[in-house]
Amino acid sequence: MIGDTADGITISVRVTPRAARSAIVGVRDGALLVHLNAPPVEGAANVELVEVLADALEVPKRAISITLGDKARHKRVLVRGLSRDDVLSKLLRTI
């Protein structure tokens, strides 16, 4: 689910758009499960995913980017500026 790269930490994410509210809800099939209120139209869900993760990880939105799966439910997200341990502890607090 979480990997180290030269650029930062990668997180495998599975999103569920059009949920009642946006939240990180757990782990499913080795990926972080995130419910998003936004629909998957014109990148709205991707924007909301970045906002949810930035808030949970306490980093600016510019520190997070979607590197794989821009138009899919399964995505890979890159987080810059945090260690693997920081990411794990902050995600565990939100779940």
ZIWOMO-V305067 format. One record per helix or strand of 2 or more residues. SS is the DSSP state (@ for helix, = for strand). FROM is the first residue (numbers start at 1). TO is the last residue. Records with the same first field share a line. If there is no record, write none. Layout:
SS=FROM-TO + FROM-TO
This chain:
==2-4 + 9-16 + 23-28 + 31-35 + 64-68 + 74-79
@=44-57 + 61-63 + 84-94
